[in-house]
Amino acid sequence: MKAKASTVAQKLLNLYRQEHVIFGGWAAVNRVFVDEATDDVIHELRNLPTGKNLVRHIENLRSGKTPMDSIERELLPYDGLMDETVATVPLTAAEWAELESGIDAFTTDQNGLDEIQQLNVVKKFGDQWLVAIRAALNARPDLLEKWSVINKTYRAYYLWKVASDMLTQPLSERARAQLQADMPEYETYLPMFGDAGNELLEKLRSFISTTIPDETNDDGVESI
C-alpha cells in the first residue's frame, strides 16, 4: 500500500532533523529526499515546522545547486548547532582507547547499550552522547560503521519502549497522527526483535485503525 503523502513528509522531516546521527550523513539522506519527495509530499512539507527549509534543500539538490553530499549552511537543521556544539570537543588518547575498546566489545542488546553508556568518555556528554560521539568519530572513519550499529540498536530499544508504553493507554487523535507519521521508523526497527517485534508492530497498526470512543456523555457534554 502506498504511504500517504503526510506520512512520507514526516519521515523525510525526521531524517532531515536526525542526519547528524545517521551513518552516511547527507550523502545518504539526500538521495532519499530526492527519490521520495513527490509533489504531494512537498505540499505536506510546506505545512510542517521547518518543512519549508527542507523543501528549499530538496529543490537545491534537484537543480544541482547543492551537491548530493552536502547542504547549504543556512538550511542546516537546528541552525547548524548540532554540527558546531560537539564536533570541536577533543578526546584524549585515554578516551579514544576507552571508546574504541567499548565499541569493539559492543553487543546488540540492552546490556551492550548499558555498558556503552557507562563509559566515562560517553557519560561526559550527557544526553547528547549519541551526537557527540558520532561527531568525534569523524576523526576515526574506521569506527563509524561500528558506531552506526550502536546507534541503530539504541533507536530500536527506544522505539520498543515508546511503543510498549503507548499500547497501555488511550490513544488521542494527536497521538494517533504522530504514530501514523512515525510508522516507517517503527517498521524499520521493530523487526530487529524478531517475532516479538513483528507482533508489537501489528499491535501498533491495529492501534491506529481502532476508533476512538466519543468522549461525550448522553447530554452531549464532554466528559472530564
C-alpha positions as a Python dict, from the first residue, in 0.01 Angstrom:
ca = {
    (1, 'M'): (0, 0, 0),
    (2, 'K'): (135, 339, -96),
    (3, 'A'): (216, 557, 203),
    (4, 'K'): (19, 876, 250),
    (5, 'A'): (197, 1194, 146),
    (6, 'S'): (172, 1327, 503),
    (7, 'T'): (340, 1014, 637),
    (8, 'V'): (626, 1034, 388),
    (9, 'A'): (665, 1406, 458),
    (10, 'Q'): (703, 1341, 831),
    (11, 'K'): (952, 1063, 759),
    (12, 'L'): (1164, 1295, 544),
    (13, 'L'): (1148, 1568, 806),
    (14, 'N'): (1264, 1318, 1071),
    (15, 'L'): (1560, 1224, 850),
    (16, 'Y'): (1640, 1593, 800),
    (17, 'R'): (1645, 1652, 1176),
    (18, 'Q'): (1839, 1334, 1256),
    (19, 'E'): (2104, 1343, 981),
    (20, 'H'): (2373, 1405, 1244),
    (21, 'V'): (2326, 1052, 1384),
    (22, 'I'): (2270, 866, 1055),
    (23, 'F'): (2562, 673, 912),
    (24, 'G'): (2647, 822, 574),
    (25, 'G'): (2524, 1170, 666),
    (26, 'W'): (2391, 1397, 395),
    (27, 'A'): (2509, 1169, 115),
    (28, 'A'): (2273, 902, 250),
    (29, 'V'): (1965, 1108, 332),
    (30, 'N'): (1979, 1341, 31),
    (31, 'R'): (1914, 1051, -204),
    (32, 'V'): (1604, 961, -3),
    (33, 'F'): (1483, 1323, -21),
    (34, 'V'): (1520, 1335, -400),
    (35, 'D'): (1363, 995, -458),
    (36, 'E'): (1062, 1025, -226),
    (37, 'A'): (963, 1392, -233),
    (38, 'T'): (672, 1383, -477),
    (39, 'D'): (462, 1693, -542),
    (40, 'D'): (212, 1579, -277),
    (41, 'V'): (490, 1525, -24),
    (42, 'I'): (637, 1869, -99),
    (43, 'H'): (292, 2019, -38),
    (44, 'E'): (272, 1847, 302),
    (45, 'L'): (625, 1952, 395),
    (46, 'R'): (544, 2319, 343),
    (47, 'N'): (289, 2294, 627),
    (48, 'L'): (526, 2130, 878),
    (49, 'P'): (762, 2311, 1119),
    (50, 'T'): (1099, 2365, 941),
    (51, 'G'): (948, 2187, 642),
    (52, 'K'): (996, 2488, 416),
    (53, 'N'): (1372, 2470, 471),
    (54, 'L'): (1372, 2105, 371),
    (55, 'V'): (1172, 2189, 58),
    (56, 'R'): (1430, 2451, -37),
    (57, 'H'): (1706, 2197, 24),
    (58, 'I'): (1535, 1939, -198),
    (59, 'E'): (1489, 2198, -472),
    (60, 'N'): (1860, 2283, -449),
    (61, 'L'): (1952, 1916, -480),
    (62, 'R'): (1732, 1864, -783),
    (63, 'S'): (1860, 2175, -958),
    (64, 'G'): (2221, 2078, -895),
    (65, 'K'): (2286, 2390, -690),
    (66, 'T'): (2372, 2173, -388),
    (67, 'P'): (2591, 1860, -428),
    (68, 'M'): (2433, 1532, -323),
    (69, 'D'): (2666, 1500, -24),
    (70, 'S'): (2605, 1849, 111),
    (71, 'I'): (2356, 2114, 228),
    (72, 'E'): (2364, 2494, 228),
    (73, 'R'): (2476, 2636, 560),
    (74, 'E'): (2162, 2844, 606),
    (75, 'L'): (1939, 2538, 560),
    (76, 'L'): (2102, 2322, 827),
    (77, 'P'): (1853, 2191, 1086),
    (78, 'Y'): (1876, 2349, 1433),
    (79, 'D'): (2058, 2642, 1265),
    (80, 'G'): (2366, 2423, 1239),
    (81, 'L'): (2408, 2391, 1614),
    (82, 'M'): (2433, 2011, 1601),
    (83, 'D'): (2734, 2040, 1371),
    (84, 'E'): (2906, 2301, 1587),
    (85, 'T'): (2845, 2226, 1952),
    (86, 'V'): (3013, 1889, 1990),
    (87, 'A'): (3228, 1842, 1681),
    (88, 'T'): (3502, 2063, 1829),
    (89, 'V'): (3523, 1870, 2159),
    (90, 'P'): (3855, 1683, 2152),
    (91, 'L'): (3910, 1339, 2302),
    (92, 'T'): (4224, 1247, 2490),
    (93, 'A'): (4432, 944, 2399),
    (94, 'A'): (4290, 763, 2704),
    (95, 'E'): (3935, 848, 2598),
    (96, 'W'): (3999, 723, 2246),
    (97, 'A'): (4133, 397, 2386),
    (98, 'E'): (3831, 356, 2614),
    (99, 'L'): (3587, 437, 2333),
    (100, 'E'): (3747, 202, 2082),
    (101, 'S'): (3754, -81, 2336),
    (102, 'G'): (3389, -22, 2422),
    (103, 'I'): (3281, -14, 2057),
    (104, 'D'): (3472, -335, 1979),
    (105, 'A'): (3310, -513, 2277),
    (106, 'F'): (2955, -394, 2198),
    (107, 'T'): (2674, -648, 2180),
    (108, 'T'): (2341, -564, 2014),
    (109, 'D'): (2123, -591, 2324),
    (110, 'Q'): (2021, -383, 2625),
    (111, 'N'): (2325, -497, 2820),
    (112, 'G'): (2551, -379, 2541),
    (113, 'L'): (2381, -38, 2540),
    (114, 'D'): (2413, -11, 2919),
    (115, 'E'): (2786, -83, 2901),
    (116, 'I'): (2844, 175, 2628),
    (117, 'Q'): (2658, 441, 2827),
    (118, 'Q'): (2868, 365, 3134),
    (119, 'L'): (3192, 456, 2955),
    (120, 'N'): (3339, 774, 3105),
    (121, 'V'): (3402, 914, 2758),
    (122, 'V'): (3032, 869, 2680),
    (123, 'K'): (2895, 992, 3015),
    (124, 'K'): (3084, 1321, 2984),
    (125, 'F'): (2845, 1425, 2703),
    (126, 'G'): (2526, 1359, 2899),
    (127, 'D'): (2207, 1336, 2691),
    (128, 'Q'): (2397, 1440, 2379),
    (129, 'W'): (2623, 1133, 2382),
    (130, 'L'): (2496, 986, 2054),
    (131, 'V'): (2552, 1310, 1865),
    (132, 'A'): (2882, 1388, 2040),
    (133, 'I'): (3047, 1052, 1980),
    (134, 'R'): (2922, 1046, 1621),
    (135, 'A'): (3085, 1386, 1567),
    (136, 'A'): (3408, 1284, 1738),
    (137, 'L'): (3430, 975, 1516),
    (138, 'N'): (3469, 1196, 1210),
    (139, 'A'): (3836, 1167, 1303),
    (140, 'R'): (3810, 786, 1304),
    (141, 'P'): (3612, 674, 998),
    (142, 'D'): (3720, 315, 1068),
    (143, 'L'): (3490, 318, 1372),
    (144, 'L'): (3194, 498, 1216),
    (145, 'E'): (3025, 189, 1075),
    (146, 'K'): (3054, 10, 1410),
    (147, 'W'): (2905, 316, 1579),
    (148, 'S'): (2611, 311, 1338),
    (149, 'V'): (2522, -34, 1477),
    (150, 'I'): (2518, 110, 1829),
    (151, 'N'): (2300, 398, 1713),
    (152, 'K'): (2053, 163, 1542),
    (153, 'T'): (2039, -62, 1848),
    (154, 'Y'): (1974, 235, 2076),
    (155, 'R'): (1698, 360, 1845),
    (156, 'A'): (1539, 16, 1828),
    (157, 'Y'): (1520, -22, 2206),
    (158, 'Y'): (1395, 335, 2244),
    (159, 'L'): (1113, 275, 1995),
    (160, 'W'): (1030, -58, 2160),
    (161, 'K'): (977, 120, 2493),
    (162, 'V'): (776, 403, 2336),
    (163, 'A'): (553, 156, 2151),
    (164, 'S'): (502, -63, 2457),
    (165, 'D'): (410, 235, 2674),
    (166, 'M'): (175, 367, 2406),
    (167, 'L'): (-26, 46, 2400),
    (168, 'T'): (-106, 74, 2772),
    (169, 'Q'): (-304, 398, 2745),
    (170, 'P'): (-587, 551, 2540),
    (171, 'L'): (-476, 692, 2206),
    (172, 'S'): (-568, 1056, 2142),
    (173, 'E'): (-616, 1188, 1789),
    (174, 'R'): (-290, 1379, 1821),
    (175, 'A'): (-101, 1068, 1936),
    (176, 'R'): (-266, 867, 1658),
    (177, 'A'): (-145, 1117, 1395),
    (178, 'Q'): (207, 1112, 1536),
    (179, 'L'): (211, 733, 1545),
    (180, 'Q'): (94, 721, 1184),
    (181, 'A'): (374, 958, 1083),
    (182, 'D'): (635, 758, 1274),
    (183, 'M'): (526, 416, 1145),
    (184, 'P'): (804, 396, 882),
    (185, 'E'): (1058, 415, 1164),
    (186, 'Y'): (876, 151, 1370),
    (187, 'E'): (861, -68, 1060),
    (188, 'T'): (1236, -28, 1020),
    (189, 'Y'): (1345, -100, 1376),
    (190, 'L'): (1091, -326, 1548),
    (191, 'P'): (1154, -626, 1317),
    (192, 'M'): (1504, -630, 1469),
    (193, 'F'): (1339, -801, 1769),
    (194, 'G'): (1217, -1095, 1559),
    (195, 'D'): (870, -1238, 1619),
    (196, 'A'): (818, -1022, 1929),
    (197, 'G'): (896, -706, 1731),
    (198, 'N'): (667, -805, 1443),
    (199, 'E'): (388, -878, 1691),
    (200, 'L'): (432, -537, 1852),
    (201, 'L'): (430, -377, 1507),
    (202, 'E'): (98, -543, 1425),
    (203, 'K'): (-47, -414, 1752),
    (204, 'L'): (59, -62, 1659),
    (205, 'R'): (-108, -93, 1319),
    (206, 'S'): (-423, -217, 1485),
    (207, 'F'): (-400, 62, 1740),
    (208, 'I'): (-401, 321, 1461),
    (209, 'S'): (-706, 169, 1293),
    (210, 'T'): (-924, 144, 1606),
    (211, 'T'): (-1198, 401, 1651),
    (212, 'I'): (-1162, 645, 1939),
    (213, 'P'): (-1478, 639, 2155),
    (214, 'D'): (-1693, 951, 2158),
    (215, 'E'): (-1576, 1145, 2463),
    (216, 'T'): (-1915, 1300, 2537),
    (217, 'N'): (-2193, 1181, 2766),
    (218, 'D'): (-2555, 1129, 2674),
    (219, 'D'): (-2627, 1501, 2715),
    (220, 'G'): (-2365, 1592, 2459),
    (221, 'V'): (-2135, 1732, 2729),
    (222, 'E'): (-1768, 1646, 2710),
    (223, 'S'): (-1657, 1414, 2989),
    (224, 'I'): (-1382, 1523, 3226),
}
